[in-house]
Amino acid sequence: MEGSPFPYQGPPDAGQLHGRDDLVEDLVERVTARRVTALLGPRRYGKSSMLREVSARCSELTTVWVDLYEVTSPPDLAIRFDASVIGG
């Protein structure tokens, strides 16, 4: 039996996103034009997946991923940013 093509934990890798090409292209244009853009949506609607795809298509830019889930305080936020930038 073949496994499900849909992951149960975490966003899919770049290249696994299907059906949102217009939105991804719009985000790529905004990012490369350095336009401030907010991507909003409910939890588990594919925001991280789209941003991973945008990051893969904008390889000339550096992407820093910061997990803000359950941040509880300003020091916790600083620790998350520090760990993401340094790679820890």
RANORWO-V434976 format. One record per pair of residues at least 24 apart in sequence whose C-alpha atoms are under 6 Angstrom apart, sorted by the first residue. I is the first residue (numbers start at 1). J is the second residue. D is the distance in whole Angstrom. If there is no record, write none. Layout:
I&J&D ; I&J&D
This chain:
11&49&5 ; 12&49&6 ; 14&52&6 ; 14&53&5 ; 28&54&6
